[in-house]
Every structure is written in C-alpha cells, then in structure tokens.
C-alpha cells in the first residue's frame, strides 16, 4: 500500500531523497527489485556512500534468480567505480546475504563472476 502512496510523489518534480528512500524500501519489501533499480541507482549517483544499497539490491536480484539483471547492475556499478575511482584496482568479494545461495566476485580490474555457493 505504501508504494501507491509514495509513487505519485516520487514521480513528481524533484522529490526529496528521504521520500525516494522510503519509496525504494517499500518497493524492495514488495520484491519489486527490477522496478526499484533506477531509483536506487539515481540515489547512489547523488550520494556514492549509498553503495551498500546497490550491493544489497544486486544480492536480492541474485537470490530471486534475476541473474541477468543482477549482472547488468553489477557491470553498471563496475563502470561507475572505474570512472570515479580509476587509480584503484581492487578485488571485492561480497557475500551478499547470509542465506544467499550464490557468491559474487566483483573484480574491478576485469570481470564479474557469479558462483554457486557450495
């Protein structure tokens, strides 16, 4: 129900970050991961400290077997990181949730790998 209350407000001109955050949380709670991606990404671009929200979304997509969508978002994050943090090459190993059935290895140097957890 919260989605329907927030939706017209968020789609208006220049919604507040707090409102966008509440709306994205409502969409995640409703498991509307693909629909929440543009909003979460926009908030991340405005404040890169929100990277955890993007990583959590990738994990939720993987857990929901939205592998293609999760790879697209992970590559988008990789491209952003390369553009913003070009001098740094780092390996980032993310266990995206305790109950995740997959692990994601993001190597800012070359590739994104999704591996089934043994």
Helices and strands as residue ranges (DSSP letters): H 2-10, H 17-29, H 33-46, G 48-50, H 51-63, H 67-84, E 91-94, E 102-107, E 111-116
